[in-house]
């Protein structure tokens, strides 16, 4: 029978594993990478909520404008609360309807043509005039108010806001980062969300 002698080369071949220190170091690196990816995913999800919301608002305004033209009557869009009242902020949805009694509110007798739910964002309407909480479009497609919808994340620390801007002429557009500083702006003014 042949005897095997362990040499330095053979011993290193037997020690094929990781030390406790190496395992802890790898575990620390993996946990850092996971936490970084989680925080960047959170910011990305928050940004996607804002993007989705501004497109919902823009589409609602374009629908109101198109309905006003095709039906030949004034069509209203506004943020509505849980009671169906038009509000300037803290709305639960944006509704498009034909305001038959011209009271600038959604009444039980009026039919909602479209409603987009607001979720995960805060939306504030600033319309021309005193305390207007609605936007109306004339049968020629122009708006009876000008202003914007400011859309912010519910958590202001997760990013800046964006705006959906509308003019008397009927033009509707989205804010963009025109100067490359990472913040959206409208006419050179940075879009800022209020900090609670």
Secondary structure, DSSP 8 states (H G I E B T S, - for coil): -------HHHHHHH--S--HHHHHHHHHHHHHHHHHHHHHHHHHHHHHHHHHHHHHHHHHHHHHHHHHHHHTS-EEEEEE-TTS-EESBS-SEEEEE--TT-SSS--TTS-EEEEEE--SEEEEEEESSSS---EEE-TTS-BS--EEEEEEESSGGG---EEEEE-TT--EEE-B-SSSSSS-EETTEE------
